[in-house]
Amino acid sequence: MKYSVIEDAFMFVSMSPPDEHYAYLNKETGETYYVSTLGDSDELPVDLDENEKYINIPHKNELDLGRNLVFNFISANLPGELEQVRGIFRSKGAYARFKDLLESKGQLEAWYEYERKATEEALRYWCKDNNVTLEG
């Protein structure tokens, strides 16, 4: 299975709040199925619910890649901004304001790299834990 297939499905699931988008992976064929509660979804296999060859792709919050990742990054890179960032995450639109702060501090690219590495590490661990064999 290619890592990019897992990553694409993960990005689809995680681009919205939990329980809005779903993706399922056929562990035998690598085929993915995308479902959105907002509309346009793939046709799901009839045996999806009763066959262990299908697995639900996790949302980023399930892999601890949400706010905790933000706080870990800030603690390591901008510890003096931790209270401000906690305040940012107490209301809607937090990620946009967080990224504005990072840009003003010259840390936006560092954040993207940190997030990318953490995501890949978490997804690879998830694959191993769920018997999804990756190529390479």
Disulfide bonds with the S-S distance in Angstrom:
none
